[in-house]
């Protein structure tokens, strides 16, 4: 259907906005329709268009749509923050979407320690607070700062402990011990 609409005369408006401010690319990304996303992009859809600062990449990352995330990244999507300060990586980490986290870190390795402007939460904080152990392992292996504090002064370890995520607490404590034993600093070279 999308192929028909984009090929018809008059051609369908690929960046049409609904009354809610949503574009077709955003909806296709949210629903995980990678082929539709490809068709819309080929038809001229703006990969950087946003809704309240959140782009198609944000919504695809938040919903764990790895195939769509790959298409969007290959099309030049950026990792800018939304109005609430969340990045696609933070959104994926919070939900435990490991494959999406890996894709985003491959493209934007420096984003591993970016914090949300309004509360200082990093992807590691978000994963820890939500008990996302596998996601945390990927973040730690990518250089996430285990000692980073949010605007309340809480580390990922403290956030995980408050929520009762024992496995996550143990993982963070072990990581800190390894770093300490190796004589390394999480912030060395920064």
Backbone as CSV, one residue per row, in Angstrom:
resi,resn,N_x,N_y,N_z,CA_x,CA_y,CA_z,C_x,C_y,C_z
1,UNK,0.819,-1.188,0.000,0.000,0.000,0.000,0.869,1.261,0.000
2,UNK,1.908,1.275,0.841,2.798,2.432,0.888,3.476,2.624,-0.464
3,UNK,3.900,1.523,-1.058,4.547,1.576,-2.364,3.601,2.188,-3.401
4,UNK,2.329,1.807,-3.338,1.321,2.330,-4.274,1.124,3.830,-4.045
5,UNK,0.996,4.224,-2.791,0.776,5.641,-2.475,1.957,6.513,-2.890
6,UNK,3.162,6.002,-2.681,4.347,6.784,-3.035,4.577,6.823,-4.540
7,UNK,4.023,5.857,-5.260,4.200,5.813,-6.706,3.052,6.415,-7.487
8,UNK,2.007,6.830,-6.811,0.823,7.356,-7.499,0.977,8.840,-7.824
9,UNK,0.109,9.305,-8.681,0.055,10.740,-9.002,-1.314,11.250,-8.579
10,UNK,-1.486,12.255,-7.795,-0.368,12.948,-7.175,0.278,12.062,-6.102
11,UNK,1.566,12.241,-5.920,2.351,11.461,-4.978,1.929,11.781,-3.537
12,UNK,1.855,10.747,-2.713,1.494,10.940,-1.306,2.572,11.761,-0.595
13,UNK,2.182,12.551,0.362,3.093,13.403,1.141,3.782,12.539,2.208
14,UNK,5.071,12.242,2.028,5.778,11.346,2.945,6.004,11.955,4.320
15,UNK,6.021,13.272,4.403,6.218,13.927,5.694,4.948,14.615,6.193
16,UNK,3.796,14.116,5.759,2.522,14.668,6.237,2.460,14.514,7.758
17,UNK,1.864,15.486,8.397,1.776,15.473,9.856,0.313,15.348,10.266
18,UNK,0.044,14.400,11.183,-1.315,14.236,11.687,-1.643,15.384,12.639
19,UNK,-2.874,15.449,13.084,-3.267,16.487,14.041,-2.529,16.326,15.364
20,UNK,-2.003,15.131,15.629,-1.217,14.885,16.840,0.267,15.185,16.644
21,UNK,0.646,15.654,15.450,2.037,15.992,15.178,2.909,14.798,14.820
22,UNK,2.289,13.718,14.371,3.019,12.493,14.060,3.167,12.341,12.550
23,UNK,4.348,11.919,12.131,4.632,11.676,10.716,4.604,10.173,10.436
24,UNK,4.383,9.789,9.185,4.370,8.366,8.827,5.645,7.627,9.235
25,UNK,6.797,8.264,9.095,8.062,7.610,9.452,8.085,7.251,10.938
26,UNK,7.606,8.140,11.766,7.555,7.921,13.217,6.660,6.723,13.540
27,UNK,5.502,6.668,12.902,4.559,5.566,13.145,5.145,4.237,12.678
28,UNK,5.732,4.226,11.485,6.334,2.996,10.962,7.474,2.526,11.861
29,UNK,8.278,3.460,12.365,9.382,3.114,13.264,8.852,2.554,14.578
30,UNK,7.826,3.168,15.106,7.235,2.720,16.363,6.681,1.304,16.245
31,UNK,6.065,1.004,15.122,5.443,-0.300,14.912,6.436,-1.369,14.457
32,UNK,7.664,-0.950,14.099,8.681,-1.909,13.710,8.625,-2.344,12.261
33,UNK,8.076,-1.511,11.408,7.935,-1.843,9.986,9.150,-1.324,9.208
34,UNK,10.231,-2.103,9.226,11.483,-1.687,8.603,11.329,-1.444,7.105
35,UNK,10.562,-2.279,6.413,10.389,-2.098,4.969,9.649,-0.798,4.664
36,UNK,8.655,-0.483,5.459,7.918,0.778,5.267,8.841,1.958,5.552
37,UNK,9.658,1.843,6.588,10.623,2.899,6.900,11.547,3.119,5.703
38,UNK,12.043,2.026,5.115,12.916,2.138,3.931,12.192,2.832,2.777
39,UNK,10.940,2.462,2.536,10.168,3.070,1.452,9.950,4.567,1.695
40,UNK,9.611,4.915,2.919,9.384,6.327,3.246,10.665,7.142,3.089
41,UNK,11.777,6.584,3.541,13.056,7.284,3.404,13.434,7.430,1.933
42,UNK,13.214,6.364,1.153,13.495,6.431,-0.282,12.594,7.462,-0.960
43,UNK,11.404,7.662,-0.413,10.464,8.636,-0.952,10.716,10.060,-0.478
44,UNK,11.745,10.243,0.348,12.103,11.584,0.775,11.741,11.956,2.199
45,UNK,11.290,11.017,3.005,10.952,11.335,4.396,12.191,11.853,5.130
46,UNK,11.991,12.796,6.021,13.074,13.409,6.786,13.425,12.547,7.991
47,UNK,14.602,11.913,7.949,15.031,11.009,9.014,15.233,11.740,10.341
48,UNK,15.408,13.058,10.295,15.655,13.837,11.514,14.414,14.572,12.029
49,UNK,13.296,14.402,11.356,12.060,15.060,11.811,11.709,14.552,13.204
50,UNK,11.168,15.457,14.018,10.886,15.058,15.394,9.472,15.402,15.829
51,UNK,9.088,14.739,16.877,7.829,14.998,17.568,8.202,15.249,19.017
52,UNK,8.031,16.468,19.464,8.451,16.865,20.815,9.918,16.516,21.047
53,UNK,10.723,16.680,20.022,12.151,16.425,20.127,12.546,14.982,19.911
54,UNK,11.574,14.069,19.941,11.870,12.654,19.736,11.738,12.296,18.265
55,UNK,12.744,11.636,17.738,12.735,11.262,16.331,12.261,9.821,16.154
56,UNK,12.200,9.401,14.897,11.861,8.008,14.601,12.871,7.077,15.276
57,UNK,14.138,7.498,15.340,15.154,6.670,16.008,14.835,6.514,17.487
58,UNK,14.391,7.572,18.136,14.017,7.484,19.559,12.931,6.435,19.769
59,UNK,11.868,6.529,18.990,10.735,5.635,19.211,11.080,4.196,18.829
60,UNK,11.900,4.014,17.795,12.326,2.661,17.417,13.205,2.068,18.520
61,UNK,14.114,2.869,19.072,14.997,2.399,20.144,14.198,2.057,21.396
62,UNK,13.274,2.912,21.763,12.455,2.693,22.957,11.624,1.424,22.851
63,UNK,11.202,1.091,21.640,10.356,-0.079,21.434,11.131,-1.323,21.000
64,UNK,12.459,-1.233,20.988,13.282,-2.401,20.689,13.229,-2.852,19.245
65,UNK,13.019,-1.942,18.341,12.899,-2.268,16.912,14.280,-2.224,16.247
66,UNK,15.089,-3.261,16.480,16.475,-3.294,16.008,16.576,-3.153,14.492
67,UNK,15.717,-3.817,13.741,15.750,-3.707,12.281,15.510,-2.289,11.814
68,UNK,14.581,-1.624,12.424,14.275,-0.234,12.079,15.426,0.673,12.505
69,UNK,15.981,0.436,13.682,17.111,1.236,14.156,18.259,1.152,13.157
70,UNK,18.553,-0.038,12.674,19.633,-0.210,11.694,19.352,0.586,10.423
71,UNK,18.130,0.501,9.907,17.760,1.251,8.700,17.932,2.751,8.941
72,UNK,17.463,3.236,10.072,17.542,4.665,10.380,18.994,5.126,10.545
73,UNK,19.798,4.320,11.222,21.210,4.674,11.389,21.925,4.699,10.040
74,UNK,21.618,3.723,9.202,22.218,3.674,7.862,21.781,4.858,7.000
75,UNK,20.659,5.480,7.376,20.132,6.626,6.623,20.528,7.968,7.224
76,UNK,21.403,7.939,8.217,21.914,9.184,8.775,21.215,9.713,10.006
77,UNK,20.408,8.896,10.662,19.736,9.356,11.888,20.779,9.676,12.953
78,UNK,20.542,10.741,13.692,21.445,11.151,14.761,20.928,10.731,16.120
79,UNK,21.758,10.916,17.135,21.372,10.497,18.486,21.046,11.667,19.396
80,UNK,20.528,12.746,18.825,20.223,13.927,19.632,19.163,13.625,20.688
81,UNK,19.167,14.438,21.714,18.233,14.255,22.823,16.852,14.800,22.479
82,UNK,15.834,14.182,23.061,14.459,14.653,22.899,14.214,15.801,23.879
83,UNK,13.000,16.333,23.903,12.678,17.454,24.794,12.928,17.132,26.263
84,UNK,12.730,15.860,26.658,12.963,15.500,28.063,14.427,15.157,28.326
85,UNK,15.260,15.277,27.291,16.687,15.026,27.448,17.115,13.597,27.188
86,UNK,16.179,12.730,26.872,16.515,11.333,26.615,17.134,11.155,25.235
87,UNK,18.133,10.299,25.177,18.721,9.923,23.898,18.169,8.562,23.491
88,UNK,18.304,8.179,22.241,17.876,6.835,21.845,18.562,5.749,22.680
89,UNK,19.854,5.932,22.992,20.571,4.930,23.790,19.972,4.817,25.186
90,UNK,19.678,5.922,25.813,19.088,5.881,27.150,17.731,5.182,27.111
91,UNK,16.931,5.481,26.106,15.610,4.862,25.987,15.719,3.349,25.808
92,UNK,16.666,2.906,24.983,16.857,1.470,24.758,17.403,0.780,26.001
93,UNK,18.344,1.431,26.687,18.938,0.853,27.897,17.899,0.685,28.993
94,UNK,17.052,1.676,29.147,16.007,1.638,30.173,15.078,0.446,29.986
95,UNK,14.794,0.119,28.734,13.873,-0.978,28.426,14.575,-2.324,28.260
96,UNK,15.917,-2.322,28.269,16.657,-3.572,28.146,16.722,-4.126,26.739
97,UNK,16.695,-3.278,25.758,16.763,-3.711,24.361,18.239,-3.837,23.951
98,UNK,18.823,-4.976,24.276,20.258,-5.198,24.128,20.736,-5.014,22.693
99,UNK,20.049,-5.590,21.727,20.493,-5.479,20.336,20.483,-4.027,19.862
100,UNK,19.493,-3.282,20.283,19.420,-1.860,19.925,20.557,-1.100,20.593
101,UNK,20.827,-1.401,21.855,21.933,-0.758,22.574,23.246,-1.011,21.833
102,UNK,23.465,-2.244,21.402,24.697,-2.573,20.666,24.798,-1.771,19.363
103,UNK,23.690,-1.706,18.613,23.694,-0.945,17.355,24.013,0.526,17.594
104,UNK,23.400,1.102,18.612,23.612,2.521,18.907,25.039,2.797,19.386
105,UNK,25.584,1.904,20.206,26.951,2.089,20.685,27.969,1.905,19.561
106,UNK,27.643,1.054,18.614,28.524,0.874,17.458,28.626,2.177,16.656
107,UNK,27.504,2.852,16.504,27.449,4.094,15.730,27.882,5.315,16.554
108,UNK,27.500,5.321,17.839,27.762,6.472,18.711,28.454,6.012,20.008
109,UNK,29.712,5.566,19.938,30.376,5.022,21.130,30.507,6.027,22.278
110,UNK,30.609,7.303,21.967,30.755,8.317,23.021,29.462,8.559,23.796
111,UNK,28.361,8.038,23.300,27.069,8.240,23.972,26.925,7.399,25.240
112,UNK,27.850,6.483,25.469,27.739,5.564,26.600,27.615,6.284,27.936
113,UNK,28.237,7.447,28.076,28.184,8.179,29.343,27.418,9.495,29.262
114,UNK,26.679,9.708,28.171,25.865,10.922,28.077,24.721,10.847,29.072
115,UNK,24.484,11.956,29.761,23.406,11.964,30.752,22.255,12.840,30.287
116,UNK,21.069,12.486,30.771,19.870,13.260,30.466,19.986,14.602,31.170
117,UNK,19.730,15.674,30.445,19.942,17.028,30.959,19.132,17.334,32.216
118,UNK,17.915,16.870,32.294,17.061,17.290,33.411,17.319,16.538,34.715
119,UNK,17.979,15.352,34.666,18.197,14.624,35.916,19.551,13.922,36.006
120,UNK,20.386,14.051,34.999,21.716,13.467,35.048,21.783,11.959,34.917
121,UNK,20.684,11.336,34.552,20.649,9.880,34.409,21.391,9.469,33.139
122,UNK,22.289,8.484,33.288,23.026,7.935,32.152,22.346,6.636,31.704
123,UNK,22.738,6.096,30.561,22.189,4.797,30.162,22.417,3.715,31.223
124,UNK,23.574,3.748,31.902,23.846,2.763,32.951,22.880,2.924,34.117
125,UNK,22.617,4.163,34.527,21.624,4.405,35.583,20.271,3.816,35.188
126,UNK,19.858,4.098,33.957,18.540,3.656,33.491,18.449,2.137,33.476
127,UNK,19.486,1.485,32.977,19.486,0.013,32.937,19.495,-0.563,34.347
128,UNK,20.311,0.006,35.233,20.409,-0.493,36.609,19.097,-0.335,37.363
129,UNK,18.481,0.820,37.241,17.233,1.090,37.947,16.107,0.166,37.499
130,UNK,16.237,-0.359,36.289,15.193,-1.238,35.757,15.598,-2.703,35.726
131,UNK,16.719,-3.035,36.370,17.137,-4.430,36.491,17.572,-5.064,35.179
132,UNK,18.076,-4.272,34.266,18.460,-4.783,32.935,19.924,-5.226,32.958
133,UNK,20.185,-6.411,33.512,21.555,-6.902,33.711,22.306,-7.093,32.394
134,UNK,21.704,-7.702,31.417,22.397,-7.950,30.152,22.758,-6.624,29.462
135,UNK,21.860,-5.683,29.507,22.119,-4.366,28.931,23.255,-3.679,29.678
136,UNK,23.261,-3.828,30.988,24.330,-3.229,31.786,25.683,-3.812,31.408
137,UNK,25.727,-5.111,31.173,26.999,-5.744,30.786,27.533,-5.107,29.498
138,UNK,26.664,-4.907,28.532,27.070,-4.278,27.270,27.578,-2.861,27.528
139,UNK,26.872,-2.113,28.350,27.276,-0.734,28.659,28.623,-0.700,29.393
140,UNK,28.788,-1.574,30.373,30.046,-1.631,31.116,31.200,-2.026,30.198
141,UNK,30.976,-3.002,29.338,32.006,-3.429,28.386,32.348,-2.324,27.389
142,UNK,31.435,-1.371,27.233,31.650,-0.253,26.303,32.199,0.991,26.996
143,UNK,32.533,0.858,28.277,33.160,1.965,28.988,32.245,2.822,29.829
144,UNK,31.063,2.337,30.161,30.165,3.122,31.017,30.829,3.386,32.367
145,UNK,30.673,4.591,32.867,31.259,5.005,34.138,30.380,4.551,35.289
146,UNK,30.831,3.543,36.012,30.057,2.968,37.106,29.915,3.945,38.276
147,UNK,30.798,4.926,38.342,30.760,5.899,39.443,30.024,7.194,39.106
148,UNK,29.468,7.294,37.910,28.727,8.509,37.534,27.537,8.692,38.470
149,UNK,27.274,9.943,38.819,26.137,10.241,39.694,25.120,11.084,38.941
150,UNK,23.851,10.869,39.273,22.792,11.681,38.666,22.643,12.972,39.465
151,UNK,21.647,13.766,39.141,21.476,15.056,39.808,21.103,14.921,41.285
152,UNK,20.690,13.730,41.703,20.373,13.465,43.107,21.579,12.904,43.858
153,UNK,22.688,12.719,43.140,23.901,12.174,43.750,23.928,10.655,43.798
154,UNK,23.023,10.000,43.091,22.943,8.535,43.117,23.735,7.907,41.974
155,UNK,24.442,6.841,42.304,25.128,6.042,41.287,24.159,4.971,40.777
156,UNK,24.561,4.290,39.730,23.754,3.175,39.205,23.596,2.101,40.278
157,UNK,24.650,1.861,41.043,24.604,0.873,42.122,23.531,1.228,43.149
158,UNK,23.501,2.478,43.572,22.508,2.903,44.556,21.087,2.767,43.993
159,UNK,20.924,3.139,42.715,19.590,3.046,42.104,19.118,1.595,42.028
160,UNK,20.019,0.693,41.674,19.670,-0.729,41.586,19.331,-1.282,42.970
161,UNK,20.114,-0.886,43.979,19.870,-1.360,45.340,18.515,-0.888,45.856
162,UNK,18.175,0.364,45.591,16.878,0.904,46.023,15.708,0.125,45.431
163,UNK,15.899,-0.362,44.206,14.828,-1.096,43.521,14.876,-2.595,43.800
164,UNK,15.871,-3.035,44.564,15.965,-4.451,44.927,16.476,-5.363,43.818
165,UNK,17.253,-4.840,42.912,17.802,-5.634,41.803,19.150,-6.224,42.225
166,UNK,19.088,-7.345,42.947,20.297,-7.948,43.533,21.334,-8.353,42.491
167,UNK,20.893,-8.971,41.401,21.835,-9.401,40.361,22.602,-8.203,39.799
168,UNK,21.907,-7.126,39.599,22.514,-5.904,39.062,23.491,-5.311,40.075
169,UNK,23.098,-5.288,41.336,23.974,-4.781,42.396,25.268,-5.592,42.429
170,UNK,25.142,-6.918,42.382,26.330,-7.774,42.399,27.216,-7.512,41.181
171,UNK,26.607,-7.368,40.026,27.369,-7.107,38.810,28.150,-5.801,38.927
172,UNK,27.507,-4.759,39.430,28.176,-3.465,39.574,29.292,-3.522,40.621
173,UNK,29.039,-4.207,41.720,30.081,-4.348,42.742,31.276,-5.118,42.192
174,UNK,31.033,-6.179,41.448,32.126,-6.954,40.848,32.908,-6.105,39.847
175,UNK,32.201,-5.326,39.067,32.869,-4.464,38.090,33.778,-3.465,38.803
176,UNK,33.279,-2.871,39.875,34.079,-1.905,40.634,35.330,-2.573,41.208
177,UNK,35.197,-3.807,41.703,36.338,-4.540,42.259,37.385,-4.825,41.184
178,UNK,36.940,-5.215,40.011,37.861,-5.508,38.914,38.616,-4.243,38.514
179,UNK,37.890,-3.142,38.393,38.512,-1.873,38.021,39.523,-1.459,39.081
180,UNK,39.148,-1.610,40.347,40.039,-1.227,41.451,41.280,-2.126,41.471
181,UNK,41.082,-3.427,41.315,42.198,-4.374,41.327,43.171,-4.124,40.176
182,UNK,42.645,-3.687,39.065,43.492,-3.416,37.898,44.176,-2.055,38.014
183,UNK,43.797,-1.296,39.036,44.399,0.026,39.227,43.931,1.033,38.193
184,UNK,42.763,0.780,37.630,42.223,1.668,36.626,41.238,2.621,37.245
185,UNK,41.035,3.717,36.578,40.025,4.688,37.001,38.971,4.759,35.910
186,UNK,37.720,4.738,36.276,36.620,4.827,35.310,36.698,6.119,34.493
187,UNK,37.261,7.156,35.082,37.306,8.432,34.396,38.707,8.763,33.892
188,UNK,39.619,7.786,33.912,40.983,8.032,33.431,40.946,8.484,31.982
189,UNK,41.718,9.506,31.705,41.811,9.995,30.329,40.689,10.900,29.904
190,UNK,39.774,11.194,30.783,38.652,12.073,30.402,38.966,13.496,30.775
